Amino acid sequence: MHEKEENTVAKSGLNNCSNSKGSSSSSSSFSRIQFFCICLVASFAYYLLPGYFFSSLSTVSVVCFVWPHSVTAQQIGSGLNGLGIGSFALDWATVSSFRGSPLAVPLFSLVNAAVGFFLYLYVLIPIAYWGTNAYDAKTFPFFSSGSYANDGSPYDIKRILSPGLLALDLDAYNSYSKLHLSIMMAMTTAMGFAVIGAATTHLLLFHGKYATQSLRHPSPICFFFMESMPCKALR
């Protein structure tokens, strides 16, 4: 499920629980709006320092401080452009970036995402980069969303377009260079395509019966998740 849809389901479940029977704030010393205001002020105060006044606190890398001139150390230790090993974050947005809001997502979903994240970032990517040099990975930056030519320079897209037209010139492309991506971007793109097959397989294995019933009697899928999510899992 996409992160936005998952957060919507989680928030809907929280809203249902807060309005369900037995949910009363009479035993609390402050109302819900007071609790909301306290959380709002606290989160704003917490984010103000690393997010506005001192943004470098968002990711602090011990490895990069020890070896500031080593490219390999930057690739391993940088929390912004590397694996982030030996780094820590004081910014809640950075801590929770891998799963949206971990306070609203069930534990099994967090563990599933954390295991997949670990295998992808700390097993697959290092093997592809340092182990097999897949796609000539060492020629290009370790972590980048840009595109590059064979020599590692930024790809000049204008050189492969027909003059005056936004159309690919195959002769110019073949004489210039293939388009290359960083290993992180290439694997992320591959994972994006793999997710389509994985989501379809998961649906057939775990929700095939419900999917068949939905085809016969259509109903909004969000209602199914909202009704099936227990309130105790969100408290």
ZIJOCOR-V679962 format. One record per helix or strand of 2 or more residues. SS is the DSSP state (h for helix, s for strand). FROM is the first residue (numbers start at 1). LEN is the number of residues. If there is no record, write none. Layout:
SS FROM LEN
SS FROM LEN
This chain:
h 3 17
h 32 22
h 55 4
s 60 2
h 62 5
h 71 7
s 87 2
h 92 4
h 107 25
h 134 6
s 147 2
h 157 4
h 170 7
s 180 2
h 183 34
h 221 8
h 231 4
